[in-house]
Structures are given as structure tokens and as C-alpha cells.
Amino acid sequence: FLAGSFREGVRRRGWVHAGLFLSWLLLGLLMFHSEGRRDTATTGSFIRPLDYALTQFGVVVNYLKLVFWPQPLIFDYGVFVAHGSAEIVPPALFIALLLALTGIALWKAPRAGFLALVTFLILAPTSTIIPLVTHTAAEHRMYLPSAALVVFAVVGVVWLGRQIVSQNRLQNTLFPDVGRFVGIAAVMGVALAFGWLTRARANDYRSAITLWQDTATKRPQNARAFYNLGVELQKAGRTSEAIPAFDRALAQAATNDDPLHKNMVALTYNVRAGAKAALKQFNAAFQDHDLAISLEPQRADFRSHRGQTWGQAGNPSSAAADFTAAIELDPNFAPAWIGRIAADMQLGNFDRAWEDVRHAQALGGDIPPRLLNQLRQLSGRSE
């Protein structure tokens, strides 16, 4: 638009545009070598492309609403799809109307149409038919597209204000600058409103606990929010509060039969077992451990975690057996080698304990100095 035509823009700044396009090649190369988002962005996921696309109508409408009134903001929407015509048809019709208006604007008012088109084009990769299976919706996807909408809104308001002032609707002989004052007051009002909302949102980020509490409150169907809330509460030593959060995570995850939620169920049983063990509820803890392992029998960390609980319960033989099973599943899992050191030390199996020390050190495992000192004292060796 500044150059007057597309051809003139290319003539004036062709190298700049070429460089910008070439940056996409570099991004593609980096994603290819790092395997990109193979497991999270794919047409072969458990969410069908059509279901994902139909869900995105409502998601995009919510994005647009949040640009002009950012409330409520949600850190993690979880994984979901739209069901039924009531969730799909109204937002689909609204998006269709906006696309039609964008087409008309491109013809009648190209600059305004361009801003609307840019919004949809930037959203297209994440809001069309390629499912991003770990996050059906994410507010950060709207950050860049919102720039075009903000420009559109600001320019539109300025133009409307000038039109009103030019017609003398707000001017009179006593207050010739009333239009300017009204404009300044309006800008200050908007700034104050959004400033207040920003301050309120910043309070949610005081800690990981407050952030996940806010997310779980706003998205009670999000199992991942309750899972992460439980994890953070447990880290903070609030174990008795963590268990109800894990219970809610299990209840929500169990209502879905997709691979992500099945994995969430196994993870939640595993961490809830640790919380119950911390409260000395060992029978309940082992029940959760057994459920987690039955769902994910190849997880070395699950076996190792149960070994830790056996150690807490005073059963080094069973602990050593679980650590050994974890090592067999994944010989590079250092925590299992470290865990077996403590079990073997209690069993008097010092030779294997020292072998485990060497294995753990070779893997870069962080062996507690206190554990090594105990092993030296009990074994009478100083390796």
C-alpha cells in the first residue's frame, strides 16, 4: 500500500521480502532436523481433521472476542472437540460472514480488507484442518493476528471520530476542542480498563499454584489443569490438598478415551501414589502404583517410583526388585540405579551397590553425598 502496487513494492524492497521468505526455509530445516511437531501436529492423530476444523469455528470466535475484551483469559484450554450443531453452526455462520465481509472489503476498501485477510491467514495454520492435538485452543496463537485487528480498530475509531467532528456534532462555540478532549478521554478510559484487567491477570501468575488454580476454575473439564495443580501443591508440601486435585484429574480424564487422556490417567495414578506414600497411606499408594503400571507397563519411571515407595514402607527387597525391573526396561534411567543403591545397602549387597554407583555416575546421575557416605561406612570401602 505504501508503494502503490505489488510490483512497485517488489521493485523497491525485493531483497527484503526475499529474505523474509527465505527465513521460512531455515525454520523448515530446523523443524525437520528436530522432528518438528510430529506428535502434536499431524493429520494422523486421534482427533480427525474435520472434527478439529469444526471445533476451530468456536475457538476463533473466542479469540476475536478476547482481542477486544480479554476476559476470561485461560492458560490451558486442554484437549476438546465441539459436539452438536449448537456448538458448531452459530460460530461457523459468524466466521462465514466475516470472510464474506473480508472479500467485499478487499474489493471496495483494500487496506481494511488486507488487515482482515492477514488475521485469517496467520491463524490458518493452527485453526484449520491440521490438529494440534495437545492444545485444541491456545490464546498465544492470537498474539500476532491481533496486531492487524488492533490497527484496524485504532484507524477505524480515528476515522469515525474525524467524521463526527467534521460534521460539528460535538463542536459548539463554547468548546471548540471538545472532539479532541472526548478522544483523549476515550483513550484514557480504554487504557485504564485494560490496565486494570492486566493487573488482575498478573495476579494469577504470582505462582504456579495460583495459575493452575485459576485454570482449573475456568476450565473444570480440563484434566491437565487439575493434574498440574496437584503436582505444584505436592511440590509446595501441601500434599493433603494435592490428592483432591489428582482425584479431579482422574475423574475428568476418565471421561475421554483418547491416547492423551489415557496417558494422563496413568500419570495421575503414579503421582497420586507418591502423595499417598508421603502421608504414610502405603496400601492406597501401592494400589495407585499398580494401576499406573498396568496402564503403562513399559514405563521405567513408574517401576522406579514404586521402588521408592517400597523403600519408604521399609521393604528393601521389593524396592530392589522394582528398581531392577526399571533398569531392565531402560538401562539409561539413572534414578533406578541410584534407588537400587539404597535398597542393596540395606540388604547388605554392597558389591552390587558399588556397581550401581559406577553405572549411575556414568549416566550423569546425581547421587546424594549422604547416600555415598553411608555406603562407605557400612561397606568399609572408600571407592
C-alpha positions as CSV (number, residue, x, y, z in Angstrom):
1,F,0.0,0.0,0.0
2,L,2.9,2.4,0.7
3,A,4.5,1.6,-2.7
4,G,1.3,2.0,-4.6
5,S,1.3,-1.5,-6.2
6,F,2.6,-5.0,-5.5
7,R,5.0,-4.8,-8.4
8,E,6.4,-1.5,-7.2
9,G,6.8,-2.9,-3.7
10,V,8.8,-5.8,-5.0
11,R,10.9,-3.5,-7.1
12,R,11.7,-1.2,-4.1
13,R,12.2,-3.9,-1.5
14,G,12.6,-7.2,-3.3
15,W,15.6,-8.3,-1.3
16,V,13.8,-7.6,2.0
17,H,10.8,-9.7,1.0
18,A,13.0,-12.4,-0.4
19,G,15.0,-12.6,2.9
20,L,11.7,-12.9,4.9
21,F,10.6,-15.8,2.7
22,L,14.0,-17.5,3.0
23,S,13.7,-17.4,6.8
24,W,10.8,-19.9,6.4
25,L,13.2,-22.3,4.7
26,L,15.5,-22.0,7.7
27,L,12.6,-22.7,10.0
28,G,11.5,-25.7,8.0
29,L,15.1,-27.1,8.0
30,L,15.3,-26.7,11.8
31,M,11.9,-28.4,12.3
32,F,12.9,-31.2,10.0
33,H,16.1,-32.0,11.9
34,S,14.4,-31.7,15.3
35,E,11.4,-33.8,14.0
36,G,9.3,-30.7,14.5
37,R,5.8,-31.2,15.9
38,R,5.4,-34.7,14.5
39,D,3.5,-36.0,17.5
40,T,1.4,-32.9,18.3
41,A,0.6,-31.5,14.8
42,T,-0.5,-34.3,12.4
43,T,-3.4,-35.5,10.3
44,G,-2.8,-39.0,11.8
45,S,-3.8,-38.0,15.3
46,F,-6.8,-39.3,17.3
47,I,-8.6,-36.0,16.5
48,R,-10.0,-36.2,13.0
49,P,-9.1,-33.1,10.8
50,L,-12.8,-32.4,10.2
51,D,-13.6,-32.5,13.9
52,Y,-10.7,-30.2,14.6
53,A,-11.7,-27.8,11.9
54,L,-15.3,-27.7,13.1
55,T,-14.1,-27.0,16.6
56,Q,-12.0,-24.1,15.4
57,F,-15.0,-22.0,14.4
58,G,-15.9,-21.5,18.1
59,V,-12.2,-21.2,19.0
60,V,-11.6,-18.4,16.5
61,V,-14.7,-16.5,17.6
62,N,-13.4,-16.7,21.2
63,Y,-10.0,-15.4,20.0
64,L,-11.7,-12.4,18.3
65,K,-13.7,-11.6,21.4
66,L,-10.6,-11.7,23.6
67,V,-8.8,-9.2,21.4
68,F,-11.4,-6.5,22.3
69,W,-12.4,-7.8,25.8
70,P,-9.7,-10.1,27.2
71,Q,-11.8,-11.8,29.8
72,P,-11.6,-14.5,30.9
73,L,-8.1,-15.4,29.9
74,I,-7.2,-19.1,30.3
75,F,-3.7,-20.5,30.4
76,D,-4.6,-24.0,29.2
77,Y,-7.8,-25.0,27.5
78,G,-7.0,-28.6,27.4
79,V,-7.9,-31.1,24.7
80,F,-11.5,-30.9,23.4
81,V,-13.7,-31.0,20.3
82,A,-17.0,-29.4,19.6
83,H,-20.1,-31.6,19.7
84,G,-23.5,-30.9,18.2
85,S,-24.8,-28.2,15.9
86,A,-25.3,-25.7,18.8
87,E,-21.5,-25.6,19.3
88,I,-20.6,-25.6,15.6
89,V,-23.3,-23.8,13.5
90,P,-23.5,-20.3,15.1
91,P,-19.8,-19.6,15.2
92,A,-19.4,-21.2,11.7
93,L,-22.0,-18.8,10.3
94,F,-20.3,-15.9,12.1
95,I,-16.9,-16.8,10.6
96,A,-18.5,-17.2,7.1
97,L,-20.0,-13.7,7.5
98,L,-16.6,-12.2,8.4
99,L,-14.9,-14.0,5.5
100,A,-17.6,-12.6,3.1
101,L,-17.1,-9.1,4.5
102,T,-13.3,-9.5,4.1
103,G,-13.8,-10.4,0.5
104,I,-16.0,-7.3,-0.1
105,A,-13.5,-5.1,1.8
106,L,-10.7,-6.4,-0.4
107,W,-12.7,-5.2,-3.4
108,K,-14.1,-1.9,-2.0
109,A,-11.6,-0.9,0.6
110,P,-8.4,-2.9,0.1
111,R,-6.5,-1.6,3.1
112,A,-9.2,-2.6,5.5
113,G,-9.6,-5.9,3.7
114,F,-5.9,-6.6,3.8
115,L,-5.9,-6.2,7.6
116,A,-8.8,-8.7,8.0
117,L,-7.2,-11.1,5.5
118,V,-3.9,-11.0,7.4
119,T,-5.7,-12.0,10.6
120,F,-7.2,-15.1,9.0
121,L,-4.1,-16.1,7.1
122,I,-1.9,-16.0,10.2
123,L,-4.5,-18.1,12.1
124,A,-4.9,-20.6,9.3
125,P,-2.0,-22.9,10.1
126,T,-3.3,-23.6,13.6
127,S,-7.0,-23.2,13.1
128,T,-7.9,-25.2,10.0
129,I,-7.6,-28.9,9.4
130,I,-4.2,-30.0,10.9
131,P,-4.9,-30.9,14.5
132,L,-2.6,-29.6,17.2
133,V,-3.6,-32.4,19.5
134,T,-2.1,-31.3,22.8
135,H,-3.8,-27.9,22.7
136,T,-7.1,-27.5,20.8
137,A,-7.0,-23.8,21.6
138,A,-4.2,-21.6,22.8
139,E,-4.5,-17.8,23.3
140,H,-0.9,-17.2,22.3
141,R,-1.9,-18.2,18.7
142,M,-3.8,-14.9,18.5
143,Y,-0.9,-12.6,19.6
144,L,0.4,-11.9,16.1
145,P,-3.0,-11.8,14.3
146,S,-4.3,-9.4,16.9
147,A,-1.8,-6.8,15.7
148,A,-3.8,-6.4,12.5
149,L,-7.1,-6.2,14.3
150,V,-5.7,-3.5,16.7
151,V,-4.5,-1.4,13.8
152,F,-7.9,-1.9,12.1
153,A,-9.7,-0.8,15.3
154,V,-7.5,2.2,16.0
155,V,-7.6,3.5,12.5
156,G,-11.4,2.9,12.4
157,V,-12.0,4.8,15.6
158,V,-9.8,7.7,14.5
159,W,-11.6,7.9,11.2
160,L,-15.0,7.7,12.9
161,G,-14.0,10.5,15.3
162,R,-12.9,12.7,12.5
163,Q,-16.1,12.2,10.6
164,I,-18.2,13.1,13.7
165,V,-16.1,16.2,14.4
166,S,-16.1,17.3,10.8
167,Q,-19.9,17.4,10.9
168,N,-19.8,19.6,14.0
169,R,-21.9,17.2,16.1
170,L,-19.7,17.6,19.1
171,Q,-18.4,21.1,18.5
172,N,-20.0,24.3,19.6
173,T,-18.9,27.9,20.1
174,L,-18.1,27.4,23.8
175,F,-16.0,24.3,23.5
176,P,-14.3,24.3,20.0
177,D,-11.9,21.5,21.1
178,V,-14.5,19.2,22.6
179,G,-13.8,16.5,20.0
180,R,-10.1,16.3,21.0
181,F,-11.0,16.1,24.7
182,V,-13.5,13.4,24.1
183,G,-10.9,11.4,22.1
184,I,-8.3,11.8,24.8
185,A,-10.8,10.8,27.5
186,A,-11.8,7.7,25.5
187,V,-8.2,6.6,25.0
188,M,-7.5,7.1,28.7
189,G,-10.6,5.2,29.6
190,V,-9.7,2.2,27.4
191,A,-6.1,2.3,28.7
192,L,-7.3,2.3,32.3
193,A,-9.8,-0.6,31.7
194,F,-7.1,-2.8,30.0
195,G,-4.6,-1.8,32.7
196,W,-6.9,-3.0,35.4
197,L,-7.5,-6.3,33.5
198,T,-3.7,-6.7,33.1
199,R,-3.1,-6.2,36.8
200,A,-5.8,-8.7,37.6
201,R,-4.4,-11.2,35.2
202,A,-0.9,-10.7,36.6
203,N,-2.1,-11.8,40.0
204,D,-2.9,-15.2,38.5
205,Y,0.8,-15.5,37.7
206,R,2.0,-15.0,41.3
207,S,2.9,-18.7,41.5
208,A,2.4,-21.9,39.6
209,I,-0.3,-22.9,42.1
210,T,-2.4,-19.7,41.6
211,L,-2.0,-20.1,37.8
212,W,-3.3,-23.7,37.8
213,Q,-6.0,-22.9,40.3
214,D,-7.3,-20.2,38.0
215,T,-7.1,-22.5,35.0
216,A,-8.9,-25.3,36.8
217,T,-11.6,-22.9,38.0
218,K,-12.2,-21.6,34.5
219,R,-11.8,-24.9,32.7
220,P,-13.2,-27.6,35.1
221,Q,-13.3,-30.1,32.3
222,N,-9.5,-29.8,31.8
223,A,-7.9,-32.9,33.4
224,R,-4.4,-31.5,32.8
225,A,-5.1,-28.4,34.8
226,F,-6.0,-30.4,37.9
227,Y,-3.1,-32.7,37.4
228,N,-0.6,-29.8,37.2
229,L,-2.3,-28.2,40.2
230,G,-1.8,-31.3,42.2
231,V,1.8,-31.6,41.2
232,E,2.5,-28.0,42.2
233,L,0.7,-28.4,45.5
234,Q,2.7,-31.5,46.3
235,K,6.0,-29.7,45.5
236,A,4.9,-27.0,47.9
237,G,4.4,-29.6,50.7
238,R,0.6,-29.3,50.6
239,T,0.2,-33.0,49.9
240,S,-3.3,-33.3,51.6
241,E,-4.6,-30.6,49.2
242,A,-2.9,-32.3,46.2
243,I,-4.8,-35.5,46.4
244,P,-8.2,-34.0,45.8
245,A,-6.7,-32.2,42.7
246,F,-5.4,-35.6,41.4
247,D,-8.9,-37.1,42.1
248,R,-10.5,-34.4,39.9
249,A,-7.9,-35.0,37.2
250,L,-8.7,-38.7,37.1
251,A,-12.4,-38.1,37.1
252,Q,-12.1,-35.8,34.1
253,A,-9.5,-37.8,32.2
254,A,-11.6,-41.0,32.6
255,T,-14.4,-39.4,30.5
256,N,-12.2,-39.4,27.4
257,D,-11.0,-42.5,25.6
258,D,-8.2,-40.9,23.6
259,P,-4.4,-41.6,24.0
260,L,-3.6,-38.3,25.6
261,H,-6.2,-38.8,28.4
262,K,-5.3,-42.4,28.9
263,N,-1.7,-41.3,29.4
264,M,-3.0,-38.6,31.8
265,V,-4.8,-41.3,33.8
266,A,-1.6,-43.3,34.2
267,L,0.5,-40.3,35.1
268,T,-2.0,-39.2,37.7
269,Y,-2.2,-42.6,39.4
270,N,1.6,-42.5,39.5
271,V,1.9,-39.1,41.2
272,R,-1.1,-39.7,43.5
273,A,0.7,-42.8,44.7
274,G,3.7,-40.6,45.7
275,A,1.3,-38.2,47.5
276,K,-0.3,-41.0,49.5
277,A,3.0,-42.5,50.3
278,A,4.1,-39.1,51.7
279,L,1.1,-39.3,54.0
280,K,2.1,-42.9,55.0
281,Q,-1.0,-44.3,53.3
282,F,1.0,-47.1,51.8
283,N,-1.8,-49.6,50.9
284,A,-3.6,-46.9,48.9
285,A,-0.3,-45.8,47.4
286,F,0.5,-49.3,46.2
287,Q,-2.9,-49.6,44.6
288,D,-2.3,-46.5,42.6
289,H,1.2,-47.7,41.7
290,D,-0.2,-51.0,40.4
291,L,-2.9,-49.2,38.4
292,A,-0.3,-46.9,36.8
293,I,2.0,-49.8,35.9
294,S,-0.9,-51.8,34.5
295,L,-1.8,-49.0,32.2
296,E,1.8,-48.2,31.1
297,P,3.9,-51.4,31.8
298,Q,6.9,-50.2,29.8
299,R,7.4,-47.0,31.9
300,A,10.7,-47.4,33.8
301,D,10.0,-44.4,35.9
302,F,6.7,-45.9,37.1
303,R,8.6,-49.0,38.3
304,S,11.3,-46.9,39.9
305,H,8.7,-44.8,41.7
306,R,7.1,-47.8,43.2
307,G,10.5,-48.9,44.3
308,Q,10.9,-45.7,46.2
309,T,7.6,-46.3,47.9
310,W,8.7,-49.8,48.9
311,G,11.7,-48.2,50.4
312,Q,9.6,-45.7,52.3
313,A,7.5,-48.6,53.6
314,G,10.6,-50.4,54.9
315,N,10.7,-53.3,52.3
316,P,14.1,-53.1,50.6
317,S,13.7,-56.5,48.9
318,S,10.6,-55.4,46.9
319,A,12.3,-52.0,46.3
320,A,15.3,-53.6,44.8
321,A,13.1,-55.8,42.6
322,D,11.3,-52.8,41.2
323,F,14.5,-50.9,40.6
324,T,15.9,-53.9,38.8
325,A,12.8,-54.1,36.6
326,A,13.1,-50.4,35.8
327,I,16.8,-50.9,34.9
328,E,15.8,-53.8,32.6
329,L,13.2,-51.6,30.9
330,D,15.6,-48.6,30.5
331,P,19.3,-49.1,31.4
332,N,19.9,-45.4,30.9
333,F,17.4,-44.4,33.6
334,A,19.8,-43.1,36.3
335,P,17.3,-42.7,39.1
336,A,16.7,-46.5,39.1
337,W,20.4,-47.2,39.6
338,I,20.5,-44.7,42.4
339,G,17.4,-46.1,44.0
340,R,18.8,-49.6,44.0
341,I,22.0,-48.4,45.7
342,A,19.9,-47.6,48.8
343,A,18.0,-50.9,48.7
344,D,21.1,-53.0,48.2
345,M,22.8,-51.1,51.0
346,Q,20.0,-52.1,53.4
347,L,20.2,-55.7,52.2
348,G,23.9,-55.8,52.6
349,N,24.5,-56.4,48.9
350,F,27.5,-54.0,48.8
351,D,29.2,-55.3,45.7
352,R,26.1,-54.6,43.5
353,A,25.6,-51.3,45.3
354,W,29.1,-50.1,44.3
355,E,28.5,-51.4,40.7
356,D,25.3,-49.3,40.7
357,V,27.3,-46.3,41.8
358,R,29.5,-46.6,38.8
359,H,26.6,-47.0,36.5
360,A,24.8,-44.0,37.9
361,Q,27.9,-41.9,37.7
362,A,28.5,-42.9,34.1
363,L,25.0,-41.8,33.3
364,G,25.5,-38.5,35.0
365,G,23.2,-39.3,37.9
366,D,23.2,-37.1,40.9
367,I,23.9,-39.4,43.8
368,P,23.3,-37.8,47.1
369,P,26.6,-37.4,49.1
370,R,24.8,-38.7,52.2
371,L,24.0,-41.9,50.4
372,L,27.6,-42.4,49.3
373,N,28.9,-41.7,52.8
374,Q,26.5,-44.3,54.3
375,L,27.6,-46.9,51.7
376,R,31.3,-46.2,52.5
377,Q,30.7,-46.6,56.3
378,L,28.6,-49.8,56.0
379,S,30.7,-51.5,53.3
380,G,34.1,-50.4,54.8
381,R,35.1,-49.3,51.3
382,S,36.1,-45.9,50.0
383,E,35.7,-46.3,46.3
